[in-house]
Amino acid sequence: MGEAAIVPDDASPEQVPPEQTPPRQAHPEQTHPEQTHPQRTPQEQPETHPAHTPAEPHRSGRPKRRGRQAVIAVGLLAAVGGAAAAGLGLAGPDGSGDPAAGLPPATADVTRQTLEDSQSEDGELGYGTASSATGRLPGTVTRLPDTGEKITRGETLYEVDGNPVTLLYGATPAYRDLKPGVEGADVEQLERNLKALGYRGFTVDDEYTDATADAVKAWQEDQGLEETGAVELGRVAFAPGAVRVDSLDAQVGAATGPGQKVLSYTGTAQVVGLELDTADQRLAKKGTKVAVELPDGTRVEGRVRDVTTVVDPGNGTDQEATTKVKVTVALDGAKAQKAARSYVLAAVHVFFTAGERKNVLTVPVAALVALPRGGFGVEVVRGSTTAYVPVVTGLFANGRVEITGKGITEGTRVGMPA
């Protein structure tokens, strides 16, 4: 029965003579209490010198194989650049080998494939986080929309004293009266909306001119408002886009005033909300493409829109604070929105792909062994002999790992634990 050798980076497995191979070290399950194997003297220890490694006292024996429970540890090791490789050590406590170990208990072939670091997570289809429309005008609420109603630019959001509060688009909230002589980003935002609604005769800039006032008067006439040429605070409400009424916080006939919530709204496009553990945060980066599986099995395209880290402090002395990553996924395109339209609130599956490597050589993660001088290798099996070949690891995914190494090709047989 042949013996395994640790092959330097610049040599193939066939280049190591059998008499230079170190003795094997048995797996824990292959060692019996009644068996003892005297340690070799220094004169009996063969020397091997892997390329690019500093000289150090040689320890013989079979390197320790990465078992099923080591998959997570190896993945974490890859994530930090393999800094902990030296701590994996050898199988025997004194580094001694076991000539009776023989060939590995099982083998696997090196395969060429596309490797994907993917994961499925549960999410909830909905309309995202709701925002509040807060009253600014004192008076009585005389009209409210229906829950679920969609409102677009220029339409009435609600009414106070019989006059409309109009929805306009923009990121800057209304915070002052707009009138001739005022300058600022909110002025430009108002003028952009007037132009989109078909009003002309002014320049879209940050100055509220007499020409702007004339356009406002025309808009006020169409709204049934007094034609003052100035927009009082609270007469318009700005939102990023069209809104869907999520809930009502006031009633028709109730008094309202500055600072009082009237209703809550969301966007009109459906999105998926979900939570990730912090260890999985790599999956969700803003702009990352994902696949969303709807309740009927249909898959549509999505994209990560927002990623927020939230800390839950716990509500008792025995509960520790926990950190979660909240993710919002937007459904891309009209086709995806149409497919999701029949589901107001529904459980869905989101498929993330954090990394992809095409046409690479891979082995099961359990085939990796920790080499005596650090780093990883695989035990290449050729007939009745084996040799340990150093490898460089790449992407870890779905129980397999990308590898490159001297003489490693598609179909190469490598040792595996039983």
N, C-alpha and C positions, 0 to 999 in steps of 0.2 A: 504494500500500500504506500502511495507516494506521500510526501510531506509538503506543507505550504511554505512559501517564501514571501517576504515583503519585497516587492519589486520597485526599484527607483523609478522616478519619472522618465528618465532617459533610456530605459531598458524595457523590452517586451518580456512577457512571462517566460518565453522559451529560452531567453538568454541566461537564466539563473541555473547553474548546475545543481543537480539533486543533492550533492554532498554539501552545498552551502546553505541549504534551507534549514531554518530553525525548527525545533520540534513543535508539534501542535499543543494547544491547551484545550482540554475538553470543556464542553458546555457544562454548566452546573448539573444538568440532568444526566450527563454521561459519566459523572464521577461518583464512585462508590466509597463509602467510609473505609471499607477494608482495603482499598487499593492505595498504595503509596508509591511515589516515584522520586528517587533521590535526585537532588538538584545537581546539575552539571557543574564541574569546576570551571573557573574562568578560561582554562586552556581549551576546554571542550566547546565553549560558546562560539559559534560562527559569527562573523561580522558582516553586516550589510550596511551600506551607506546610501540612503535615499538622497536623491538630488536636492540641492538647495536647503538642506537641514544641517544645523550645527552638530558637531560631534558630541556624543554623550554616551554614558555607559549603556550598552545594549541589554535589552530585556527580551528574552525569547518567549515564544508561546503564541497561541492563536489570539489575535485581537478580539476584543469584546464585540459581539454582534448586537446591532440595535434591534430589540424585540418590539412586539406589538405596542407595549406601553411606552416605548420611546418615541413614537411618532410625533407626539406633541412637542417633546423636548427637542427633537431634531429640527422641527419647524421653527421653534423659537430660536434655536441656535443659528439657523440660517438667517433669521431676521436681524440678528445682532452681529452678523459677519463671522460666525464660527469662533467667537472669542473664548467659548468654554470648552473647545474640543479637547484641550490637554487634560481636562479633569475627568475624561471618560475612563481612562486607564485600561488595564488588561484584565483578563478573566481571573487569573490566579492572584491571590493576595501578595505573593512574593515574586510574581512575574514568571514563574516556572511553567514549562509546557508539559503536555501529556502526549507521548508518542502514540498512544492507543486511540487518539481521537479519530483518525481516519478521515474519510471524505465528509463534507458537510451533510447533515441529515436530509436536506432538500436543496433543490436548485430552482432557478428561474432564468428566463432568457432576457437579455437586453433587447428592448423594443424601441422602434422609432415611431413617434406619434406627436400629436399636438396636445400639449399639457395646459390645462386651464385651472387656475385657482378660483373656483366658483363656489357659491353657497346660496341656498334658498332661505328666505326669511318670510315670516307671516306679516302681512300688513292689512290696513283697512282703507277701503276706497271711500272717498268723501270729497269735501270741498276745501279742506285745509283749515287753518286757524281763522277764527272770526275776529273782525274788528268792530269797534263801536262807532255809531254816528251820534255825536253829542250835540244837543241843542245849543244855539247861541241867541236865538230870538225869544224874548218873553211873550207869552200869550197862551193860547189854547190849541191843543192838537185837534185839527179838524179832519184830517185824513191820514191813513196809514196804509202801506202796501200789504199784500198777503205774504205769509211765510212761504218761501220758495220762489217768489216772484223775481224775475230778472229785470234789472233796470240799467239802461245804457245812457251815454252822454246826452245831456240836454233834457232828459226826462225827469219827472217829479219824483223825489225820494219820499217826501211826506209833506203835509201842509200845516201851517200855523196861521190861525186867524183867517183861514180861507185863501191864503197866498202860498205859492209853492216854494219849497226848498229844492233847488235843482242840483242834480248830480253832474259834475264836471270831472275831467280826468287830470291827474297830476299828483306828484309826490309831496308837494309842499302843502301843509294844511292851511286853511283859511285862519288868519289871526288878526286881521284889521280891516277897516273900511278901505275900499279901493276907489280913488277919485282923482281928478286932474292934479298933476304935480307930484304924485306918488311914484316912486321908482323901486324896482326890486324884482327878484325872481318870481314872486307871486303875480306881479303885473304881467310878465311875459307868459306865465302859465294861463292866466285868464285870456289874454289876447290869442294864444294858440287855440284855445277852445272856441272862442268866437269865430275865428277863421274856419275851424273844422265844421262849425254849425252853419256856415254859409254867409257870415257877415263880412263886409269889406270896407275899404276906405281908410285903413290905418296900417301902420307898419308893426309887425310883430317884433317887439323889443322889450326892454325893461322899463320903458317910460310910459306913464299914463297921460296921454295927450288929449287935446280937444277932439281929435279924430277918434281916439279910443272911446271917449265919452259919447260921441254920436253913435258909434256901433252899439254901445251899451244901451242907449235909449231905444234903438230899434229892437234889440233883444227884449227889453223891458215891455215894450208895446206888445210883442208877441206873447209874452208871459202873462199879460193882464196886470202888470205892475205899474206903479207911478213912474213916469219917465223922468228920472232925476239925473241920469248919466253917471251915477255913482252906485257901486255895489256895496250895500251895507253888510257888516259882518254877520254871518249866519244865513244869508240869502242863497249861498251856494255851498255845496259840500264836495270836497275833492277826494277822489279815490284813484288808485293806480289804473283801474280799468272798469269795465262793466261789473256790476255786483249782483249777487244773489242774496235775497233777504233770508237770514238764518233764523232770527228770532226777533220778537217785539218786546221792548222794555217799557213802553208807554201804552196808554189806551186813548182811543178817540174820546175827546171831551175832557181829558186831564190837562191840568195846567203844566206848562213847561217853561224852562228858562235856561240861562247860561249854565253849562256844566251838567245838565241832566241828560242821561242816556235816553235816546228815543228808540233805537233799534240796533241790531248787530247784523253784519253782512260778511259774506265771503266772496271770493272770485267765482266766476261762472264755470270755469274749467275744472273738471274733476282731477283730483290728485290722490296719491296714496301716502298715508302716514304710517311709520313704523319705528320701532326702537331697536337699537343694536347694543350689544355689550361693547365696552371700550376696547376689548381685545380684537373686535371685528371692525374697528373704525376704518381700517385700511380699505374695506370694501366700498365705502361710500365717500367719494370725493365729488365736490360740486362739478356738474357737467358729465359725470360718468354715465354711460349708457347702461340700461338694465332691461330685462324682459319682465313683463307683468302678466301673470296667468289669472284670468277672470274666473268667476265661479262656474261658468259653462265650459271651461277648458281652453277658451280662446286666449292666445298669447298676443300681446301688443307691445309696442316699443315704449320705453319710458326713459327719463333722464333725471338724475339727482338734481333737485333745484335748491334745496337748503339742507345744511347739516348744522345741528346745534347740540352742544354738550350741556346736559342738565344734571344738577346735583340734588338728590333727594336726601335731606338731612335726617330722615327717619322721624317717627313720632313717639318714641319711648326710649327709656334708658337702656333697654336691651337691644335696640335696633341701631345698627351702624349706618352711617351715611353711604349711599350708593350713587354711582355715576352712570348715567345712561346717555347714549347718543341718539337724538331724535332726528329722523331723516324724512324729508318730504320729496316724493318722486312725482314729477309732472308727466302726464301721458302725452307723448309726442304726436302731433298731427290730428287732422280731422277724423281719420280712420279709427284711431285709438279712442278718441272722444266719443265717436258714434257707437263703438262696440261697448263702451262702459255706460252709455246713457241710461240703459234700463236698470242700472244698479245705483240706488241713491247711497246706501251704506251697505258694504259687503266685505267679507273677508277674501283676501287675495294672496297670492304667492309672488314674491319678488325675487328674481334670480340675478345675483351679482356676479360679475367676473372681475376679480381684482388684478389678475395677471394672466398672460397667455404667451406660450412659447411654442412656435410651430416647428414641426419636423426635427425634433430633438430626441436624443437617446435617453431612455428612462429605465429605471429599475424600481422594484418595490422598496419603500423606505427601510424595511426590515433587512434588506441586503447590505446596507451600509455597516461598516465596522470601523471602530476607532483605532487608529494606528498607534504604535508605541511612541513615535516621536511627534504626535499631534496630527490633526487632520483626519480625513476619512479615506477609506478605500473599499474595494469589493474583492471578494475571494473568487478569482477566476478559476473555473474548473475545466481542465483539458484531459479527458480520458481519466486515468487513475491518479493524476497529479493536480495540485492546486497551487496558486500563487496569489499573494495579496498585491493588488495594483492600486496605487494612490489615484484618487479621482477628485475633480473639482465639482462641487454641487451647484446647481442652479435653482430653478423653481421647484418648490414642494407643493403638491396638490393631489388631493384624492388618494392618499396613500402611496403615491409614487414620487420620485425625485429625478430631476434632470441631472445627468452626469456627463463628464468628459474625462478621458484618461488615455494613457499610452496603450495602444492595442485594443481598446474597447470599441467594438463595432456591433452593429445590429446582429442579433443571434448569439452573441457571446453568452456562455452559461456562467452564472454566478451563484455562490453559496447562499443558502437561506436557512433560518432556524426551522426546527421541526414544526 
